Amino acid sequence: MGKIVDELGFPVYRAAVELQTTDNITYTDLDGSFELSSTKNFHWKINISSKGYKSESFFVLDGGNTGAIVLEFDMDLKDMLEDDGQASSPPD
């Protein structure tokens, strides 16, 4: 189990969290929380993806809690958010 947040600390809703090399996938809830389980008794690698964010892989120990995993904004979105707001104004 764990939680997915963005760089600002806000929960990421509906991020896909997949247990690598399996068909086991879940999605984060409104709080960014998720839970996955497996019959395998060793560390897992999870892959996390969500539109507007860079994909991330993360190792989880057996029965472990990942805590908060931070997804970085996709560069295109980041550029848009960091825009200086100096759009050209329409002619008079």
PDB file of N, CA, C and O in Angstrom, chain B, residues numbered from 101:
ATOM      1  N   MET B 101       0.841  -1.184   0.000  1.00  0.00           N
ATOM      2  CA  MET B 101       0.000   0.000   0.000  1.00  0.00           C
ATOM      3  C   MET B 101       0.878   1.236   0.000  1.00  0.00           C
ATOM      4  O   MET B 101       2.055   1.188   0.357  1.00  0.00           O
ATOM      5  N   GLY B 102       0.283   2.333  -0.404  1.00  0.00           N
ATOM      6  CA  GLY B 102       1.034   3.573  -0.457  1.00  0.00           C
ATOM      7  C   GLY B 102       0.153   4.712  -0.922  1.00  0.00           C
ATOM      8  O   GLY B 102      -1.070   4.588  -0.999  1.00  0.00           O
ATOM      9  N   LYS B 103       0.795   5.819  -1.228  1.00  0.00           N
ATOM     10  CA  LYS B 103       0.092   7.022  -1.659  1.00  0.00           C
ATOM     11  C   LYS B 103       0.916   7.696  -2.745  1.00  0.00           C
ATOM     12  O   LYS B 103       2.142   7.759  -2.659  1.00  0.00           O
ATOM     13  N   ILE B 104       0.224   8.204  -3.779  1.00  0.00           N
ATOM     14  CA  ILE B 104       0.880   8.902  -4.874  1.00  0.00           C
ATOM     15  C   ILE B 104       0.500  10.382  -4.784  1.00  0.00           C
ATOM     16  O   ILE B 104      -0.678  10.737  -4.744  1.00  0.00           O
ATOM     17  N   VAL B 105       1.528  11.233  -4.755  1.00  0.00           N
ATOM     18  CA  VAL B 105       1.303  12.683  -4.702  1.00  0.00           C
ATOM     19  C   VAL B 105       2.119  13.340  -5.808  1.00  0.00           C
ATOM     20  O   VAL B 105       3.044  12.741  -6.356  1.00  0.00           O
ATOM     21  N   ASP B 106       1.758  14.597  -6.129  1.00  0.00           N
ATOM     22  CA  ASP B 106       2.534  15.337  -7.123  1.00  0.00           C
ATOM     23  C   ASP B 106       3.607  16.156  -6.420  1.00  0.00           C
ATOM     24  O   ASP B 106       3.749  16.090  -5.198  1.00  0.00           O
ATOM     25  N   GLU B 107       4.352  16.918  -7.186  1.00  0.00           N
ATOM     26  CA  GLU B 107       5.461  17.713  -6.646  1.00  0.00           C
ATOM     27  C   GLU B 107       4.998  18.782  -5.658  1.00  0.00           C
ATOM     28  O   GLU B 107       5.795  19.278  -4.862  1.00  0.00           O
ATOM     29  N   LEU B 108       3.731  19.133  -5.705  1.00  0.00           N
ATOM     30  CA  LEU B 108       3.187  20.124  -4.779  1.00  0.00           C
ATOM     31  C   LEU B 108       2.597  19.486  -3.530  1.00  0.00           C
ATOM     32  O   LEU B 108       2.145  20.183  -2.621  1.00  0.00           O
ATOM     33  N   GLY B 109       2.606  18.136  -3.488  1.00  0.00           N
ATOM     34  CA  GLY B 109       2.079  17.415  -2.340  1.00  0.00           C
ATOM     35  C   GLY B 109       0.605  17.051  -2.452  1.00  0.00           C
ATOM     36  O   GLY B 109       0.028  16.512  -1.508  1.00  0.00           O
ATOM     37  N   PHE B 110      -0.015  17.341  -3.604  1.00  0.00           N
ATOM     38  CA  PHE B 110      -1.425  17.012  -3.800  1.00  0.00           C
ATOM     39  C   PHE B 110      -1.567  15.561  -4.253  1.00  0.00           C
ATOM     40  O   PHE B 110      -0.730  15.071  -5.011  1.00  0.00           O
ATOM     41  N   PRO B 111      -2.616  14.865  -3.798  1.00  0.00           N
ATOM     42  CA  PRO B 111      -2.825  13.482  -4.216  1.00  0.00           C
ATOM     43  C   PRO B 111      -3.084  13.383  -5.718  1.00  0.00           C
ATOM     44  O   PRO B 111      -3.717  14.258  -6.308  1.00  0.00           O
ATOM     45  N   VAL B 112      -2.589  12.309  -6.326  1.00  0.00           N
ATOM     46  CA  VAL B 112      -2.820  12.059  -7.746  1.00  0.00           C
ATOM     47  C   VAL B 112      -3.938  11.017  -7.851  1.00  0.00           C
ATOM     48  O   VAL B 112      -3.756   9.859  -7.477  1.00  0.00           O
ATOM     49  N   TYR B 113      -5.076  11.437  -8.356  1.00  0.00           N
ATOM     50  CA  TYR B 113      -6.256  10.584  -8.489  1.00  0.00           C
ATOM     51  C   TYR B 113      -6.178   9.769  -9.778  1.00  0.00           C
ATOM     52  O   TYR B 113      -5.800  10.292 -10.826  1.00  0.00           O
ATOM     53  N   ARG B 114      -6.530   8.505  -9.699  1.00  0.00           N
ATOM     54  CA  ARG B 114      -6.604   7.568 -10.827  1.00  0.00           C
ATOM     55  C   ARG B 114      -5.240   7.286 -11.475  1.00  0.00           C
ATOM     56  O   ARG B 114      -5.173   6.992 -12.669  1.00  0.00           O
ATOM     57  N   ALA B 115      -4.171   7.372 -10.706  1.00  0.00           N
ATOM     58  CA  ALA B 115      -2.871   6.932 -11.217  1.00  0.00           C
ATOM     59  C   ALA B 115      -2.894   5.411 -11.279  1.00  0.00           C
ATOM     60  O   ALA B 115      -3.388   4.759 -10.359  1.00  0.00           O
ATOM     61  N   ALA B 116      -2.365   4.847 -12.350  1.00  0.00           N
ATOM     62  CA  ALA B 116      -2.290   3.398 -12.499  1.00  0.00           C
ATOM     63  C   ALA B 116      -1.062   2.888 -11.751  1.00  0.00           C
ATOM     64  O   ALA B 116       0.046   3.389 -11.948  1.00  0.00           O
ATOM     65  N   VAL B 117      -1.265   1.891 -10.894  1.00  0.00           N
ATOM     66  CA  VAL B 117      -0.175   1.273 -10.137  1.00  0.00           C
ATOM     67  C   VAL B 117      -0.200  -0.209 -10.501  1.00  0.00           C
ATOM     68  O   VAL B 117      -1.164  -0.916 -10.208  1.00  0.00           O
ATOM     69  N   GLU B 118       0.875  -0.668 -11.144  1.00  0.00           N
ATOM     70  CA  GLU B 118       0.918  -2.025 -11.678  1.00  0.00           C
ATOM     71  C   GLU B 118       2.072  -2.799 -11.068  1.00  0.00           C
ATOM     72  O   GLU B 118       3.191  -2.295 -10.977  1.00  0.00           O
ATOM     73  N   LEU B 119       1.795  -4.023 -10.652  1.00  0.00           N
ATOM     74  CA  LEU B 119       2.834  -4.916 -10.165  1.00  0.00           C
ATOM     75  C   LEU B 119       3.544  -5.481 -11.389  1.00  0.00           C
ATOM     76  O   LEU B 119       2.949  -6.218 -12.176  1.00  0.00           O
ATOM     77  N   GLN B 120       4.833  -5.128 -11.547  1.00  0.00           N
ATOM     78  CA  GLN B 120       5.579  -5.489 -12.755  1.00  0.00           C
ATOM     79  C   GLN B 120       5.551  -6.992 -13.002  1.00  0.00           C
ATOM     80  O   GLN B 120       5.579  -7.786 -12.061  1.00  0.00           O
ATOM     81  N   THR B 121       5.497  -7.373 -14.265  1.00  0.00           N
ATOM     82  CA  THR B 121       5.464  -8.752 -14.768  1.00  0.00           C
ATOM     83  C   THR B 121       4.201  -9.517 -14.373  1.00  0.00           C
ATOM     84  O   THR B 121       4.186 -10.747 -14.413  1.00  0.00           O
ATOM     85  N   THR B 122       3.145  -8.800 -13.991  1.00  0.00           N
ATOM     86  CA  THR B 122       1.862  -9.434 -13.692  1.00  0.00           C
ATOM     87  C   THR B 122       0.759  -8.614 -14.362  1.00  0.00           C
ATOM     88  O   THR B 122       1.011  -7.567 -14.958  1.00  0.00           O
ATOM     89  N   ASP B 123      -0.453  -9.116 -14.246  1.00  0.00           N
ATOM     90  CA  ASP B 123      -1.620  -8.374 -14.713  1.00  0.00           C
ATOM     91  C   ASP B 123      -2.291  -7.651 -13.551  1.00  0.00           C
ATOM     92  O   ASP B 123      -3.396  -7.131 -13.701  1.00  0.00           O
ATOM     93  N   ASN B 124      -1.636  -7.614 -12.402  1.00  0.00           N
ATOM     94  CA  ASN B 124      -2.188  -7.018 -11.186  1.00  0.00           C
ATOM     95  C   ASN B 124      -2.019  -5.500 -11.246  1.00  0.00           C
ATOM     96  O   ASN B 124      -0.903  -4.987 -11.166  1.00  0.00           O
ATOM     97  N   ILE B 125      -3.137  -4.792 -11.386  1.00  0.00           N
ATOM     98  CA  ILE B 125      -3.113  -3.336 -11.500  1.00  0.00           C
ATOM     99  C   ILE B 125      -4.241  -2.755 -10.657  1.00  0.00           C
ATOM    100  O   ILE B 125      -5.307  -3.355 -10.522  1.00  0.00           O
ATOM    101  N   THR B 126      -3.989  -1.592 -10.101  1.00  0.00           N
ATOM    102  CA  THR B 126      -5.008  -0.872  -9.355  1.00  0.00           C
ATOM    103  C   THR B 126      -4.851   0.614  -9.655  1.00  0.00           C
ATOM    104  O   THR B 126      -3.891   1.035 -10.301  1.00  0.00           O
ATOM    105  N   TYR B 127      -5.803   1.394  -9.178  1.00  0.00           N
ATOM    106  CA  TYR B 127      -5.775   2.838  -9.410  1.00  0.00           C
ATOM    107  C   TYR B 127      -5.917   3.564  -8.080  1.00  0.00           C
ATOM    108  O   TYR B 127      -6.596   3.088  -7.170  1.00  0.00           O
ATOM    109  N   THR B 128      -5.274   4.710  -7.977  1.00  0.00           N
ATOM    110  CA  THR B 128      -5.346   5.472  -6.736  1.00  0.00           C
ATOM    111  C   THR B 128      -6.740   6.071  -6.556  1.00  0.00           C
ATOM    112  O   THR B 128      -7.446   6.354  -7.524  1.00  0.00           O
ATOM    113  N   ASP B 129      -7.116   6.256  -5.288  1.00  0.00           N
ATOM    114  CA  ASP B 129      -8.412   6.853  -4.976  1.00  0.00           C
ATOM    115  C   ASP B 129      -8.272   8.373  -4.873  1.00  0.00           C
ATOM    116  O   ASP B 129      -7.234   8.929  -5.232  1.00  0.00           O
ATOM    117  N   LEU B 130      -9.303   9.033  -4.391  1.00  0.00           N
ATOM    118  CA  LEU B 130      -9.287  10.502  -4.299  1.00  0.00           C
ATOM    119  C   LEU B 130      -8.151  11.035  -3.430  1.00  0.00           C
ATOM    120  O   LEU B 130      -7.675  12.151  -3.640  1.00  0.00           O
ATOM    121  N   ASP B 131      -7.718  10.237  -2.456  1.00  0.00           N
ATOM    122  CA  ASP B 131      -6.620  10.647  -1.576  1.00  0.00           C
ATOM    123  C   ASP B 131      -5.254  10.267  -2.132  1.00  0.00           C
ATOM    124  O   ASP B 131      -4.233  10.519  -1.492  1.00  0.00           O
ATOM    125  N   GLY B 132      -5.226   9.653  -3.338  1.00  0.00           N
ATOM    126  CA  GLY B 132      -3.968   9.204  -3.921  1.00  0.00           C
ATOM    127  C   GLY B 132      -3.500   7.871  -3.378  1.00  0.00           C
ATOM    128  O   GLY B 132      -2.403   7.420  -3.711  1.00  0.00           O
ATOM    129  N   SER B 133      -4.316   7.226  -2.543  1.00  0.00           N
ATOM    130  CA  SER B 133      -3.931   5.960  -1.915  1.00  0.00           C
ATOM    131  C   SER B 133      -4.209   4.774  -2.823  1.00  0.00           C
ATOM    132  O   SER B 133      -5.123   4.804  -3.647  1.00  0.00           O
ATOM    133  N   PHE B 134      -3.402   3.721  -2.657  1.00  0.00           N
ATOM    134  CA  PHE B 134      -3.601   2.481  -3.407  1.00  0.00           C
ATOM    135  C   PHE B 134      -3.197   1.300  -2.534  1.00  0.00           C
ATOM    136  O   PHE B 134      -2.501   1.451  -1.530  1.00  0.00           O
ATOM    137  N   GLU B 135      -3.658   0.113  -2.949  1.00  0.00           N
ATOM    138  CA  GLU B 135      -3.270  -1.108  -2.271  1.00  0.00           C
ATOM    139  C   GLU B 135      -3.203  -2.227  -3.297  1.00  0.00           C
ATOM    140  O   GLU B 135      -4.131  -2.412  -4.085  1.00  0.00           O
ATOM    141  N   LEU B 136      -2.111  -2.966  -3.285  1.00  0.00           N
ATOM    142  CA  LEU B 136      -1.899  -4.122  -4.156  1.00  0.00           C
ATOM    143  C   LEU B 136      -1.483  -5.294  -3.292  1.00  0.00           C
ATOM    144  O   LEU B 136      -0.884  -5.109  -2.233  1.00  0.00           O
ATOM    145  N   SER B 137      -1.795  -6.496  -3.737  1.00  0.00           N
ATOM    146  CA  SER B 137      -1.316  -7.673  -3.015  1.00  0.00           C
ATOM    147  C   SER B 137      -0.893  -8.735  -4.015  1.00  0.00           C
ATOM    148  O   SER B 137      -1.316  -8.730  -5.170  1.00  0.00           O
ATOM    149  N   SER B 138      -0.049  -9.647  -3.547  1.00  0.00           N
ATOM    150  CA  SER B 138       0.452 -10.726  -4.387  1.00  0.00           C
ATOM    151  C   SER B 138       0.758 -11.927  -3.511  1.00  0.00           C
ATOM    152  O   SER B 138       1.016 -11.787  -2.316  1.00  0.00           O
ATOM    153  N   THR B 139       0.729 -13.098  -4.108  1.00  0.00           N
ATOM    154  CA  THR B 139       1.079 -14.318  -3.370  1.00  0.00           C
ATOM    155  C   THR B 139       2.587 -14.502  -3.285  1.00  0.00           C
ATOM    156  O   THR B 139       3.060 -15.365  -2.546  1.00  0.00           O
ATOM    157  N   LYS B 140       3.346 -13.711  -4.024  1.00  0.00           N
ATOM    158  CA  LYS B 140       4.808 -13.800  -4.002  1.00  0.00           C
ATOM    159  C   LYS B 140       5.339 -13.207  -2.699  1.00  0.00           C
ATOM    160  O   LYS B 140       4.858 -12.171  -2.239  1.00  0.00           O
ATOM    161  N   ASN B 141       6.327 -13.868  -2.111  1.00  0.00           N
ATOM    162  CA  ASN B 141       6.885 -13.422  -0.832  1.00  0.00           C
ATOM    163  C   ASN B 141       8.288 -12.852  -0.981  1.00  0.00           C
ATOM    164  O   ASN B 141       9.228 -13.321  -0.340  1.00  0.00           O
ATOM    165  N   PHE B 142       8.422 -11.855  -1.816  1.00  0.00           N
ATOM    166  CA  PHE B 142       9.708 -11.166  -1.974  1.00  0.00           C
ATOM    167  C   PHE B 142       9.430  -9.747  -2.433  1.00  0.00           C
ATOM    168  O   PHE B 142       8.273  -9.349  -2.568  1.00  0.00           O
ATOM    169  N   HIS B 143      10.475  -8.989  -2.670  1.00  0.00           N
ATOM    170  CA  HIS B 143      10.252  -7.588  -3.057  1.00  0.00           C
ATOM    171  C   HIS B 143       9.601  -7.506  -4.432  1.00  0.00           C
ATOM    172  O   HIS B 143       9.800  -8.372  -5.284  1.00  0.00           O
ATOM    173  N   TRP B 144       8.835  -6.472  -4.627  1.00  0.00           N
ATOM    174  CA  TRP B 144       8.098  -6.235  -5.863  1.00  0.00           C
ATOM    175  C   TRP B 144       8.596  -4.950  -6.500  1.00  0.00           C
ATOM    176  O   TRP B 144       9.160  -4.081  -5.834  1.00  0.00           O
ATOM    177  N   LYS B 145       8.381  -4.850  -7.779  1.00  0.00           N
ATOM    178  CA  LYS B 145       8.625  -3.595  -8.474  1.00  0.00           C
ATOM    179  C   LYS B 145       7.279  -3.142  -9.025  1.00  0.00           C
ATOM    180  O   LYS B 145       6.613  -3.876  -9.755  1.00  0.00           O
ATOM    181  N   ILE B 146       6.896  -1.938  -8.668  1.00  0.00           N
ATOM    182  CA  ILE B 146       5.642  -1.396  -9.172  1.00  0.00           C
ATOM    183  C   ILE B 146       5.947  -0.299 -10.183  1.00  0.00           C
ATOM    184  O   ILE B 146       6.929   0.433 -10.056  1.00  0.00           O
ATOM    185  N   ASN B 147       5.096  -0.203 -11.174  1.00  0.00           N
ATOM    186  CA  ASN B 147       5.186   0.851 -12.183  1.00  0.00           C
ATOM    187  C   ASN B 147       3.988   1.767 -11.997  1.00  0.00           C
ATOM    188  O   ASN B 147       2.857   1.297 -11.874  1.00  0.00           O
ATOM    189  N   ILE B 148       4.227   3.060 -11.977  1.00  0.00           N
ATOM    190  CA  ILE B 148       3.180   4.047 -11.723  1.00  0.00           C
ATOM    191  C   ILE B 148       3.104   4.989 -12.920  1.00  0.00           C
ATOM    192  O   ILE B 148       4.125   5.479 -13.403  1.00  0.00           O
ATOM    193  N   SER B 149       1.888   5.234 -13.390  1.00  0.00           N
ATOM    194  CA  SER B 149       1.723   6.164 -14.499  1.00  0.00           C
ATOM    195  C   SER B 149       0.419   6.924 -14.348  1.00  0.00           C
ATOM    196  O   SER B 149      -0.567   6.406 -13.824  1.00  0.00           O
ATOM    197  N   SER B 150       0.433   8.151 -14.813  1.00  0.00           N
ATOM    198  CA  SER B 150      -0.756   8.998 -14.808  1.00  0.00           C
ATOM    199  C   SER B 150      -0.552  10.097 -15.835  1.00  0.00           C
ATOM    200  O   SER B 150       0.550  10.627 -15.975  1.00  0.00           O
ATOM    201  N   LYS B 151      -1.602  10.433 -16.543  1.00  0.00           N
ATOM    202  CA  LYS B 151      -1.509  11.467 -17.574  1.00  0.00           C
ATOM    203  C   LYS B 151      -1.058  12.786 -16.950  1.00  0.00           C
ATOM    204  O   LYS B 151      -1.580  13.208 -15.918  1.00  0.00           O
ATOM    205  N   GLY B 152      -0.085  13.426 -17.587  1.00  0.00           N
ATOM    206  CA  GLY B 152       0.436  14.699 -17.106  1.00  0.00           C
ATOM    207  C   GLY B 152       1.636  14.557 -16.185  1.00  0.00           C
ATOM    208  O   GLY B 152       2.191  15.552 -15.720  1.00  0.00           O
ATOM    209  N   TYR B 153       2.045  13.291 -15.915  1.00  0.00           N
ATOM    210  CA  TYR B 153       3.164  13.033 -15.014  1.00  0.00           C
ATOM    211  C   TYR B 153       4.151  12.080 -15.675  1.00  0.00           C
ATOM    212  O   TYR B 153       3.775  11.301 -16.550  1.00  0.00           O
ATOM    213  N   LYS B 154       5.416  12.142 -15.255  1.00  0.00           N
ATOM    214  CA  LYS B 154       6.414  11.180 -15.714  1.00  0.00           C
ATOM    215  C   LYS B 154       6.132   9.838 -15.038  1.00  0.00           C
ATOM    216  O   LYS B 154       5.780   9.792 -13.860  1.00  0.00           O
ATOM    217  N   SER B 155       6.289   8.751 -15.790  1.00  0.00           N
ATOM    218  CA  SER B 155       6.121   7.412 -15.224  1.00  0.00           C
ATOM    219  C   SER B 155       7.245   7.146 -14.230  1.00  0.00           C
ATOM    220  O   SER B 155       8.339   7.699 -14.349  1.00  0.00           O
ATOM    221  N   GLU B 156       6.965   6.299 -13.253  1.00  0.00           N
ATOM    222  CA  GLU B 156       7.923   6.018 -12.182  1.00  0.00           C
ATOM    223  C   GLU B 156       7.878   4.532 -11.858  1.00  0.00           C
ATOM    224  O   GLU B 156       6.818   3.908 -11.916  1.00  0.00           O
ATOM    225  N   SER B 157       9.032   3.969 -11.515  1.00  0.00           N
ATOM    226  CA  SER B 157       9.119   2.594 -11.009  1.00  0.00           C
ATOM    227  C   SER B 157       9.651   2.666  -9.595  1.00  0.00           C
ATOM    228  O   SER B 157      10.442   3.547  -9.256  1.00  0.00           O
ATOM    229  N   PHE B 158       9.205   1.721  -8.765  1.00  0.00           N
ATOM    230  CA  PHE B 158       9.533   1.783  -7.341  1.00  0.00           C
ATOM    231  C   PHE B 158       9.603   0.368  -6.792  1.00  0.00           C
ATOM    232  O   PHE B 158       8.737  -0.448  -7.109  1.00  0.00           O
ATOM    233  N   PHE B 159      10.611   0.048  -5.975  1.00  0.00           N
ATOM    234  CA  PHE B 159      10.715  -1.265  -5.340  1.00  0.00           C
ATOM    235  C   PHE B 159      10.005  -1.238  -3.989  1.00  0.00           C
ATOM    236  O   PHE B 159      10.118  -0.276  -3.229  1.00  0.00           O
ATOM    237  N   VAL B 160       9.273  -2.309  -3.707  1.00  0.00           N
ATOM    238  CA  VAL B 160       8.539  -2.448  -2.447  1.00  0.00           C
ATOM    239  C   VAL B 160       8.929  -3.776  -1.822  1.00  0.00           C
ATOM    240  O   VAL B 160       8.896  -4.812  -2.486  1.00  0.00           O
ATOM    241  N   LEU B 161       9.298  -3.751  -0.546  1.00  0.00           N
ATOM    242  CA  LEU B 161       9.611  -4.986   0.160  1.00  0.00           C
ATOM    243  C   LEU B 161       8.327  -5.728   0.493  1.00  0.00           C
ATOM    244  O   LEU B 161       7.262  -5.120   0.600  1.00  0.00           O
ATOM    245  N   ASP B 162       8.430  -7.050   0.657  1.00  0.00           N
ATOM    246  CA  ASP B 162       7.280  -7.896   0.967  1.00  0.00           C
ATOM    247  C   ASP B 162       6.477  -7.331   2.127  1.00  0.00           C
ATOM    248  O   ASP B 162       7.021  -7.109   3.209  1.00  0.00           O
ATOM    249  N   GLY B 163       5.191  -7.096   1.912  1.00  0.00           N
ATOM    250  CA  GLY B 163       4.315  -6.591   2.960  1.00  0.00           C
ATOM    251  C   GLY B 163       4.570  -5.141   3.316  1.00  0.00           C
ATOM    252  O   GLY B 163       4.050  -4.646   4.316  1.00  0.00           O
ATOM    253  N   GLY B 164       5.365  -4.457   2.510  1.00  0.00           N
ATOM    254  CA  GLY B 164       5.776  -3.105   2.847  1.00  0.00           C
ATOM    255  C   GLY B 164       4.787  -2.033   2.448  1.00  0.00           C
ATOM    256  O   GLY B 164       3.913  -2.233   1.604  1.00  0.00           O
ATOM    257  N   ASN B 165       4.953  -0.899   3.079  1.00  0.00           N
ATOM    258  CA  ASN B 165       4.187   0.293   2.765  1.00  0.00           C
ATOM    259  C   ASN B 165       5.148   1.265   2.102  1.00  0.00           C
ATOM    260  O   ASN B 165       6.210   1.563   2.649  1.00  0.00           O
ATOM    261  N   THR B 166       4.786   1.756   0.938  1.00  0.00           N
ATOM    262  CA  THR B 166       5.691   2.643   0.204  1.00  0.00           C
ATOM    263  C   THR B 166       5.754   4.042   0.785  1.00  0.00           C
ATOM    264  O   THR B 166       6.693   4.789   0.506  1.00  0.00           O
ATOM    265  N   GLY B 167       4.756   4.407   1.597  1.00  0.00           N
ATOM    266  CA  GLY B 167       4.666   5.796   2.025  1.00  0.00           C
ATOM    267  C   GLY B 167       4.279   6.639   0.825  1.00  0.00           C
ATOM    268  O   GLY B 167       3.667   6.125  -0.112  1.00  0.00           O
ATOM    269  N   ALA B 168       4.613   7.899   0.827  1.00  0.00           N
ATOM    270  CA  ALA B 168       4.255   8.792  -0.282  1.00  0.00           C
ATOM    271  C   ALA B 168       5.290   8.687  -1.401  1.00  0.00           C
ATOM    272  O   ALA B 168       6.491   8.820  -1.166  1.00  0.00           O
ATOM    273  N   ILE B 169       4.810   8.449  -2.614  1.00  0.00           N
ATOM    274  CA  ILE B 169       5.653   8.438  -3.809  1.00  0.00           C
ATOM    275  C   ILE B 169       5.313   9.698  -4.594  1.00  0.00           C
ATOM    276  O   ILE B 169       4.147   9.955  -4.892  1.00  0.00           O
ATOM    277  N   VAL B 170       6.332  10.478  -4.926  1.00  0.00           N
ATOM    278  CA  VAL B 170       6.120  11.744  -5.619  1.00  0.00           C
ATOM    279  C   VAL B 170       6.304  11.551  -7.115  1.00  0.00           C
ATOM    280  O   VAL B 170       7.357  11.100  -7.567  1.00  0.00           O
ATOM    281  N   LEU B 171       5.268  11.895  -7.887  1.00  0.00           N
ATOM    282  CA  LEU B 171       5.371  11.891  -9.339  1.00  0.00           C
ATOM    283  C   LEU B 171       5.729  13.292  -9.807  1.00  0.00           C
ATOM    284  O   LEU B 171       5.162  14.280  -9.340  1.00  0.00           O
ATOM    285  N   GLU B 172       6.676  13.365 -10.735  1.00  0.00           N
ATOM    286  CA  GLU B 172       7.067  14.657 -11.309  1.00  0.00           C
ATOM    287  C   GLU B 172       6.123  14.998 -12.456  1.00  0.00           C
ATOM    288  O   GLU B 172       5.668  14.118 -13.186  1.00  0.00           O
ATOM    289  N   PHE B 173       5.838  16.289 -12.602  1.00  0.00           N
ATOM    290  CA  PHE B 173       5.028  16.741 -13.716  1.00  0.00           C
ATOM    291  C   PHE B 173       5.751  16.435 -15.025  1.00  0.00           C
ATOM    292  O   PHE B 173       6.978  16.502 -15.092  1.00  0.00           O
ATOM    293  N   ASP B 174       5.001  16.106 -16.046  1.00  0.00           N
ATOM    294  CA  ASP B 174       5.536  15.951 -17.387  1.00  0.00           C
ATOM    295  C   ASP B 174       6.077  17.317 -17.802  1.00  0.00           C
ATOM    296  O   ASP B 174       5.495  18.337 -17.433  1.00  0.00           O
ATOM    297  N   MET B 175       7.160  17.366 -18.550  1.00  0.00           N
ATOM    298  CA  MET B 175       7.793  18.647 -18.908  1.00  0.00           C
ATOM    299  C   MET B 175       6.847  19.595 -19.625  1.00  0.00           C
ATOM    300  O   MET B 175       6.872  20.799 -19.367  1.00  0.00           O
ATOM    301  N   ASP B 176       6.014  19.079 -20.521  1.00  0.00           N
ATOM    302  CA  ASP B 176       5.090  19.953 -21.236  1.00  0.00           C
ATOM    303  C   ASP B 176       4.154  20.653 -20.267  1.00  0.00           C
ATOM    304  O   ASP B 176       3.905  21.852 -20.394  1.00  0.00           O
ATOM    305  N   LEU B 177       3.636  19.908 -19.300  1.00  0.00           N
ATOM    306  CA  LEU B 177       2.747  20.492 -18.306  1.00  0.00           C
ATOM    307  C   LEU B 177       3.521  21.450 -17.409  1.00  0.00           C
ATOM    308  O   LEU B 177       3.023  22.522 -17.063  1.00  0.00           O
ATOM    309  N   LYS B 178       4.727  21.067 -17.035  1.00  0.00           N
ATOM    310  CA  LYS B 178       5.550  21.917 -16.181  1.00  0.00           C
ATOM    311  C   LYS B 178       5.838  23.247 -16.868  1.00  0.00           C
ATOM    312  O   LYS B 178       5.765  24.304 -16.240  1.00  0.00           O
ATOM    313  N   ASP B 179       6.167  23.194 -18.165  1.00  0.00           N
ATOM    314  CA  ASP B 179       6.423  24.421 -18.924  1.00  0.00           C
ATOM    315  C   ASP B 179       5.179  25.305 -18.931  1.00  0.00           C
ATOM    316  O   ASP B 179       5.274  26.524 -18.792  1.00  0.00           O
ATOM    317  N   MET B 180       4.022  24.685 -19.093  1.00  0.00           N
ATOM    318  CA  MET B 180       2.774  25.441 -19.119  1.00  0.00           C
ATOM    319  C   MET B 180       2.514  26.104 -17.763  1.00  0.00           C
ATOM    320  O   MET B 180       2.064  27.248 -17.706  1.00  0.00           O
ATOM    321  N   LEU B 181       2.799  25.381 -16.668  1.00  0.00           N
ATOM    322  CA  LEU B 181       2.573  25.928 -15.334  1.00  0.00           C
ATOM    323  C   LEU B 181       3.561  27.041 -14.999  1.00  0.00           C
ATOM    324  O   LEU B 181       3.237  27.962 -14.250  1.00  0.00           O
ATOM    325  N   GLU B 182       4.772  26.951 -15.559  1.00  0.00           N
ATOM    326  CA  GLU B 182       5.797  27.950 -15.264  1.00  0.00           C
ATOM    327  C   GLU B 182       5.780  29.103 -16.255  1.00  0.00           C
ATOM    328  O   GLU B 182       6.646  29.975 -16.196  1.00  0.00           O
ATOM    329  N   ASP B 183       4.822  29.124 -17.154  1.00  0.00           N
ATOM    330  CA  ASP B 183       4.702  30.198 -18.141  1.00  0.00           C
ATOM    331  C   ASP B 183       4.651  31.541 -17.416  1.00  0.00           C
ATOM    332  O   ASP B 183       3.966  31.679 -16.402  1.00  0.00           O
ATOM    333  N   ASP B 184       5.357  32.500 -17.924  1.00  0.00           N
ATOM    334  CA  ASP B 184       5.421  33.801 -17.239  1.00  0.00           C
ATOM    335  C   ASP B 184       4.159  34.635 -17.426  1.00  0.00           C
ATOM    336  O   ASP B 184       4.068  35.747 -16.907  1.00  0.00           O
ATOM    337  N   GLY B 185       3.191  34.107 -18.161  1.00  0.00           N
ATOM    338  CA  GLY B 185       1.914  34.808 -18.291  1.00  0.00           C
ATOM    339  C   GLY B 185       1.958  35.990 -19.234  1.00  0.00           C
ATOM    340  O   GLY B 185       1.020  36.788 -19.233  1.00  0.00           O
ATOM    341  N   GLN B 186       2.991  36.147 -20.035  1.00  0.00           N
ATOM    342  CA  GLN B 186       3.100  37.292 -20.936  1.00  0.00           C
ATOM    343  C   GLN B 186       2.626  36.924 -22.331  1.00  0.00           C
ATOM    344  O   GLN B 186       3.359  37.062 -23.310  1.00  0.00           O
ATOM    345  N   ALA B 187       1.387  36.453 -22.405  1.00  0.00           N
ATOM    346  CA  ALA B 187       0.808  36.140 -23.717  1.00  0.00           C
ATOM    347  C   ALA B 187       0.553  37.436 -24.465  1.00  0.00           C
ATOM    348  O   ALA B 187       0.281  38.479 -23.870  1.00  0.00           O
ATOM    349  N   SER B 188       0.646  37.348 -25.765  1.00  0.00           N
ATOM    350  CA  SER B 188       0.406  38.566 -26.555  1.00  0.00           C
ATOM    351  C   SER B 188      -1.059  38.952 -26.464  1.00  0.00           C
ATOM    352  O   SER B 188      -1.941  38.094 -26.500  1.00  0.00           O
ATOM    353  N   SER B 189      -1.309  40.227 -26.347  1.00  0.00           N
ATOM    354  CA  SER B 189      -2.690  40.707 -26.228  1.00  0.00           C
ATOM    355  C   SER B 189      -3.230  40.981 -27.615  1.00  0.00           C
ATOM    356  O   SER B 189      -2.476  41.322 -28.526  1.00  0.00           O
ATOM    357  N   PRO B 190      -4.552  40.829 -27.779  1.00  0.00           N
ATOM    358  CA  PRO B 190      -5.143  41.084 -29.081  1.00  0.00           C
ATOM    359  C   PRO B 190      -5.019  42.553 -29.457  1.00  0.00           C
ATOM    360  O   PRO B 190      -4.973  43.416 -28.581  1.00  0.00           O
ATOM    361  N   PRO B 191      -4.963  42.844 -30.758  1.00  0.00           N
ATOM    362  CA  PRO B 191      -4.835  44.247 -31.179  1.00  0.00           C
ATOM    363  C   PRO B 191      -6.094  45.033 -30.805  1.00  0.00           C
ATOM    364  O   PRO B 191      -7.177  44.458 -30.697  1.00  0.00           O
ATOM    365  N   ASP B 192      -5.950  46.348 -30.609  1.00  0.00           N
ATOM    366  CA  ASP B 192      -7.091  47.214 -30.247  1.00  0.00           C
ATOM    367  C   ASP B 192      -7.986  47.477 -31.414  1.00  0.00           C
ATOM    368  O   ASP B 192      -8.985  48.184 -31.278  1.00  0.00           O
TER     369      ASP B 192
END
